[in-house]
Amino acid sequence: MSAVPLTRWQEFRGEFTKLPAFMRRDFLVAWSYRMAFVTDWLGLFVQVVIFNFVGKVVDPAAIPTYDGQQPTYLEFVAVGIAISSFMAVALGRIYNVIRQEQLQGTLESLFLTPTSHATIQLGSVVYDLAYVPIRTVLFFVMVTVFFPAEFYWSGLLPTVAILVAYIPFVWGIGVMAAAWTLTFRRGTAMIGIFTTIATLGAGTYFPTDVFPAWIQAIVQYLPLTVALQGARDALLGGAGWADVVPTIAYLIPFGVASMFGGLWAFRAAILRERRSGTLGTY
């Protein structure tokens, strides 16, 4: 008796139901290393402490205004840390998942399962999709409680929406980095360089108008720059949903292009490794 072929919808639903298993796995792994939570939050706290002191020597007039509001340097940089740190966390996460599977010798077995490459890659970040927004909200609460900083809490949900629109772009870049890892086995340095350049160029720690005009003309179009500007408008200037919609609309095409580019690069890397018989080597 021949098997009845699955419809597209059934295939999609079958792949989608696998995502909770990835999320459960990553949660259990993260929970088994509780010190990682402590060091993550300690690192964020230390950054804020440092920039709280740096802000004491920064001319307040050098900080941009948002809807006529003049934020402190700490408020300005806190939004930058919250948004840009997600990129570092997500990129490192996607890269480390592939690298860990390589080192454990389970990568080839994973790809032999009836699971699509897109599901495997999305599954590797689904835990972060839930954790990062929670992490961002708690971060702003921490800054408000322990430091002299004030934010427009009405701008929190619009900021989370911007972050959600920005996630696919970062995910696509992370998948490209994973493809690099499959081929060259190492990629930490490249990821670190990319993250540093993007973070500094987007204006995480200082306004972009300190750059030469030709650099400003480039960085103003970077997705991270646009996401930061939108988040600061919402949290520091009280911008509402109508004001952040253009930011979200700008980020979506970058996310789509990044996702398709990342999946193409990842699939090409897998095919190459299978042809050479080195998929399971590290």
URSUL-V727852 format. One record per residue. RES is the residue in three letters. SS is DSSP state (helix for helix, strand for strand, loop for the rest). Layout:
BEGIN
res:RES ss:SS
res:RES ss:SS
END
This chain:
BEGIN
res:MET ss:loop
res:SER ss:loop
res:ALA ss:loop
res:VAL ss:loop
res:PRO ss:loop
res:LEU ss:loop
res:THR ss:loop
res:ARG ss:helix
res:TRP ss:helix
res:GLN ss:helix
res:GLU ss:helix
res:PHE ss:helix
res:ARG ss:helix
res:GLY ss:helix
res:GLU ss:helix
res:PHE ss:helix
res:THR ss:loop
res:LYS ss:loop
res:LEU ss:helix
res:PRO ss:helix
res:ALA ss:helix
res:PHE ss:helix
res:MET ss:helix
res:ARG ss:helix
res:ARG ss:helix
res:ASP ss:helix
res:PHE ss:helix
res:LEU ss:helix
res:VAL ss:helix
res:ALA ss:helix
res:TRP ss:helix
res:SER ss:helix
res:TYR ss:loop
res:ARG ss:helix
res:MET ss:helix
res:ALA ss:helix
res:PHE ss:helix
res:VAL ss:helix
res:THR ss:helix
res:ASP ss:helix
res:TRP ss:helix
res:LEU ss:helix
res:GLY ss:helix
res:LEU ss:helix
res:PHE ss:helix
res:VAL ss:helix
res:GLN ss:helix
res:VAL ss:helix
res:VAL ss:helix
res:ILE ss:helix
res:PHE ss:helix
res:ASN ss:helix
res:PHE ss:helix
res:VAL ss:helix
res:GLY ss:helix
res:LYS ss:helix
res:VAL ss:helix
res:VAL ss:loop
res:ASP ss:loop
res:PRO ss:helix
res:ALA ss:helix
res:ALA ss:helix
res:ILE ss:loop
res:PRO ss:loop
res:THR ss:strand
res:TYR ss:strand
res:ASP ss:loop
res:GLY ss:loop
res:GLN ss:strand
res:GLN ss:strand
res:PRO ss:loop
res:THR ss:loop
res:TYR ss:helix
res:LEU ss:helix
res:GLU ss:helix
res:PHE ss:helix
res:VAL ss:helix
res:ALA ss:helix
res:VAL ss:helix
res:GLY ss:helix
res:ILE ss:helix
res:ALA ss:helix
res:ILE ss:helix
res:SER ss:helix
res:SER ss:helix
res:PHE ss:helix
res:MET ss:helix
res:ALA ss:helix
res:VAL ss:helix
res:ALA ss:helix
res:LEU ss:helix
res:GLY ss:helix
res:ARG ss:helix
res:ILE ss:helix
res:TYR ss:helix
res:ASN ss:helix
res:VAL ss:helix
res:ILE ss:helix
res:ARG ss:helix
res:GLN ss:helix
res:GLU ss:helix
res:GLN ss:helix
res:LEU ss:helix
res:GLN ss:helix
res:GLY ss:loop
res:THR ss:loop
res:LEU ss:helix
res:GLU ss:helix
res:SER ss:helix
res:LEU ss:helix
res:PHE ss:helix
res:LEU ss:helix
res:THR ss:loop
res:PRO ss:loop
res:THR ss:loop
res:SER ss:loop
res:HIS ss:helix
res:ALA ss:helix
res:THR ss:helix
res:ILE ss:helix
res:GLN ss:helix
res:LEU ss:helix
res:GLY ss:helix
res:SER ss:helix
res:VAL ss:helix
res:VAL ss:helix
res:TYR ss:helix
res:ASP ss:helix
res:LEU ss:helix
res:ALA ss:helix
res:TYR ss:helix
res:VAL ss:helix
res:PRO ss:helix
res:ILE ss:helix
res:ARG ss:helix
res:THR ss:helix
res:VAL ss:helix
res:LEU ss:helix
res:PHE ss:helix
res:PHE ss:helix
res:VAL ss:helix
res:MET ss:helix
res:VAL ss:helix
res:THR ss:helix
res:VAL ss:helix
res:PHE ss:helix
res:PHE ss:loop
res:PRO ss:loop
res:ALA ss:loop
res:GLU ss:loop
res:PHE ss:loop
res:TYR ss:loop
res:TRP ss:helix
res:SER ss:helix
res:GLY ss:helix
res:LEU ss:helix
res:LEU ss:helix
res:PRO ss:helix
res:THR ss:helix
res:VAL ss:helix
res:ALA ss:helix
res:ILE ss:helix
res:LEU ss:helix
res:VAL ss:helix
res:ALA ss:helix
res:TYR ss:helix
res:ILE ss:helix
res:PRO ss:helix
res:PHE ss:helix
res:VAL ss:helix
res:TRP ss:helix
res:GLY ss:helix
res:ILE ss:helix
res:GLY ss:helix
res:VAL ss:helix
res:MET ss:helix
res:ALA ss:helix
res:ALA ss:helix
res:ALA ss:helix
res:TRP ss:helix
res:THR ss:helix
res:LEU ss:helix
res:THR ss:helix
res:PHE ss:helix
res:ARG ss:loop
res:ARG ss:loop
res:GLY ss:loop
res:THR ss:helix
res:ALA ss:helix
res:MET ss:helix
res:ILE ss:helix
res:GLY ss:helix
res:ILE ss:helix
res:PHE ss:helix
res:THR ss:helix
res:THR ss:helix
res:ILE ss:helix
res:ALA ss:helix
res:THR ss:helix
res:LEU ss:helix
res:GLY ss:helix
res:ALA ss:loop
res:GLY ss:loop
res:THR ss:loop
res:TYR ss:loop
res:PHE ss:loop
res:PRO ss:loop
res:THR ss:helix
res:ASP ss:helix
res:VAL ss:helix
res:PHE ss:loop
res:PRO ss:loop
res:ALA ss:helix
res:TRP ss:helix
res:ILE ss:helix
res:GLN ss:helix
res:ALA ss:helix
res:ILE ss:helix
res:VAL ss:helix
res:GLN ss:loop
res:TYR ss:loop
res:LEU ss:loop
res:PRO ss:helix
res:LEU ss:helix
res:THR ss:helix
res:VAL ss:helix
res:ALA ss:helix
res:LEU ss:helix
res:GLN ss:helix
res:GLY ss:helix
res:ALA ss:helix
res:ARG ss:helix
res:ASP ss:helix
res:ALA ss:helix
res:LEU ss:helix
res:LEU ss:helix
res:GLY ss:helix
res:GLY ss:loop
res:ALA ss:loop
res:GLY ss:loop
res:TRP ss:helix
res:ALA ss:helix
res:ASP ss:helix
res:VAL ss:helix
res:VAL ss:helix
res:PRO ss:helix
res:THR ss:helix
res:ILE ss:helix
res:ALA ss:helix
res:TYR ss:helix
res:LEU ss:helix
res:ILE ss:helix
res:PRO ss:helix
res:PHE ss:helix
res:GLY ss:helix
res:VAL ss:helix
res:ALA ss:helix
res:SER ss:helix
res:MET ss:helix
res:PHE ss:helix
res:GLY ss:helix
res:GLY ss:helix
res:LEU ss:helix
res:TRP ss:helix
res:ALA ss:helix
res:PHE ss:helix
res:ARG ss:helix
res:ALA ss:helix
res:ALA ss:helix
res:ILE ss:helix
res:LEU ss:helix
res:ARG ss:helix
res:GLU ss:helix
res:ARG ss:helix
res:ARG ss:helix
res:SER ss:helix
res:GLY ss:loop
res:THR ss:loop
res:LEU ss:loop
res:GLY ss:loop
res:THR ss:loop
res:TYR ss:loop
END
